[in-house]
């Protein structure tokens, strides 16, 4: 045909199909004024083009070769013919030397809900073919380059639910703003595994800005069974691709297209014996069954579109739940744990027994330090087998978060031994060691006068571990909460704790954290 590209408008989605490449090379939402592109494109990344390109529409087959070896086949390597109009695109790939006797036909059908994508793999030869895997590469625009506006409004993040026959994946902008692009399996097509090829990240030229190529695989070819495609036999896989303006619309879209969406309260990690209330959105009534006889799973009342069920886990660890809708099986994973209150109580007792530094010669005296589960010792100045000095410096998320956790628990369940540890931790470690006195400037680690490039020669002004202020402020605020309900003559009064929390908060915006004077007025904290 003469047209090089075909454009389809479908409600919220504008998709462009490149006839020469037999693939989709652009998916956008016409209503998005930031013009977010959901795909990586050959125009921007010509180095990703060629016989083993992975643009959307590529199919990967992994077959067993005549010598018993594994052969990877990608549709761009095969001879093809394309027929396209405003409602339907058909691509036929004929056999080649790598794939003798294999013909692949892809059809795209346009509808109000998006693009229906059917893939047929046919054995046209006289000999059986052993298929090990069938993969769908998803080379999406998850490459974070440019300024913040680009990173948050024009790049996308992936959210995946691989659960057998009702698998779905959606992508949304990093900011979380609409639109959302969603792909789901149709009919008996099932996905259960994925791989990431990190070598694709090398083509971006920006280290750490792109994870690589994400490919999802049909379940039957991944360690479960080899699919023998007999002479004359055809297998078909089907997907649906649509664009929605909210997560709520995505749920409705899943239901319209034969899928389901499950919500669990309080969640999918459940305490032993705790009953979860399940809401399942689907056209027809679902059936649910746990992998374990001791778990209690039951269906409740419901109506078309919304169904109620329940699940009680009477065991620990991973607990599989089978959900069947219209004869299509999906598998979800729940996780059984001990009662959270018991976990927290045991953990806080462990902290004060094992992580509280009692050696007064250690620079981090009375800090709450990391516990090394291999050597069965807290990481301090005398025991630091795995990392640099700051591992033992009592700061950031590996140090200060322990005190924050302990203080948060005691704001609800004060225990004298733990509150005493917290007060000594604040007085002796935070105020006398991590903080430069006089003043409220929080430092990078203890000892804070140890410098390294590019901070060398800047005295005691460095912070760098920007989390420090946030953790310290909230720990002191929790001590204020504790002292209001746990009135002891040895515990500082509430007004002292809230005053210190205020001073640390003020210091966070008064002193610079990084070289060249950059501070909290310019850089935020998670």
C-alpha positions, 0 to 999 in steps of 0.5 A, a space after each residue: 500500500 502507498 500510505 506510510 502511516 495509519 492514524 486511528 482516533 479512538 476516544 481518548 487515544 490517538 495511535 499511529 501505525 508505521 506500515 514499513 515497520 509493521 508496528 505502532 510507533 506513537 500512542 498519545 491522548 489528543 486531550 493531553 496538553 503536555 503531549 505525553 508520548 507513551 512509546 519510545 519512537 524510532 525517530 528519537 532512538 534510531 539505534 533501536 531500529 532494525 531486524 531485532 527492533 521491539 516497537 509495539 506490535 513485535 512478537 518474540 517466539 522462542 523455539 527449540 531448534 533442530 540441534 536442541 538449541 534455543 532459537 529467538 525469532 522476532 517478527 521484524 526479521 521475517 518477510 511481511 505483507 501489510 493490509 491497512 484501512 481505517 478499521 483493520 490492519 492485518 500483518 502476515 509474517 511468512 517463514 524464514 530460515 530461522 523459523 521454518 514452517 512458522 507463519 504469524 498473522 497479527 490483526 488489529 481491529 479498531 473499536 470505541 474501547 481501543 485496539 483489539 490485537 489478535 496474534 495467530 501462530 501457525 505451523 505450516 510445515 510437516 514437522 512439529 515445532 516446540 515452542 518454549 515461549 511467546 513474548 510481547 515486548 513493551 518498549 514504552 517511554 519510561 526513559 527519564 530525560 530532560 527537565 522536571 516538566 519532561 520527567 513528570 508530564 511526558 514520561 510514563 511509569 508502568 503498573 503491572 498485574 500478571 495473574 494468568 488469564 486476567 493480566 493487565 498493565 497500565 502506564 501513567 505519567 510520572 505525575 500521576 495525572 491522566 491519561 492512562 494507557 492500559 493493555 489486558 489479555 483477552 479470552 484465554 490468553 494468559 501472562 505470568 512472567 516477564 523479563 527486562 533486557 537491561 542492554 536496551 538502556 545503553 542506547 539512551 546515553 543517560 545512565 540509570 534513566 531507563 530500566 531497559 526493555 520489558 517483555 511479558 510472556 505467555 504462561 505456558 512456555 515458562 517452566 510449566 510445559 513445552 507447547 508442541 505446535 503440530 503440523 497445521 495447528 494454530 494458536 491464538 493470543 489476544 490483547 486489548 489496548 485502550 486509553 482512559 482518563 482515570 483509574 476508575 475508568 480503567 476498572 470499568 474498561 476492564 469489566 467491559 472487556 471481560 476482566 475483573 478488578 479486586 479490592 481487599 480491605 484491609 489489604 492483601 497482606 493479612 494477619 493470621 485469622 483476620 478476615 478480609 472483605 473483598 469487592 470484585 468488579 466483573 460482569 458475571 459472578 466470580 468464584 474464588 478458592 484458596 490454594 489452602 484448605 485451612 483458609 476460609 474463602 467465600 462468596 457473598 451477596 452481589 449484583 452484576 458489576 459488583 460482587 462481595 466476597 471474603 477471605 481469611 488466611 489461617 496460615 503464614 507466607 504466600 497464599 494463592 487465591 484462584 479467581 474465576 470469571 466466565 471460565 477464565 482463571 486468574 491467580 492472586 497472591 495474598 500474604 499471611 503475617 502475625 498480628 501487627 501489634 505483636 510484630 511491632 512490640 517484638 521489634 521495639 524490644 529488639 531495638 532497645 536490646 540490640 541496636 542501642 549503642 551502649 559503648 561510651 567510646 563509640 562516636 555514636 554513643 546512644 545512637 540507634 544503629 543498624 543490626 547486621 543479621 549475618 554477623 549478629 551485631 549492630 554496625 558501629 565503629 568497631 563492627 562495620 564489615 560491609 560498608 563505608 563510614 557512614 553506614 555506622 554514622 547513625 544517620 539517614 534512613 538506615 539510622 534515624 528511621 529506627 528512632 522515628 519508628 520507636 517514638 511513633 510506637 511509644 506515642 500510642 503504647 508508652 513503655 518506660 524502658 523504651 521511652 528512657 532509651 528515646 530520651 537518651 538517644 535524643 539528648 546524647 546522640 542527636 543533640 550532642 553528636 549529630 547536631 553541631 552545637 550551639 545551634 540546630 544544624 543537623 549533619 551528614 553523619 557522626 563523626 560529622 567532621 570527617 570530610 570527603 570530596 566535594 565537601 573537603 575544606 568546608 568545615 562542619 557545614 555539610 549535611 548531604 543526608 537530607 533525610 536527617 532533618 525530616 527524621 529528627 523533626 518528626 522524632 522530636 514531635 513524637 517525643 512531644 506526643 509521648 510526654 503529653 500522655 506519659 507524665 514522668 518526672 524524669 521525662 522532659 516536659 512537652 513544651 521542651 520537645 515541641 520547642 526543639 522540633 520547631 528549632 530543627 524545622 527552622 534550621 532545615 530551611 536556614 542552613 544549606 545541605 549541599 555544596 554551593 549553598 543548595 538547601 531545603 528551599 530548593 530541594 524537597 524531601 520524600 
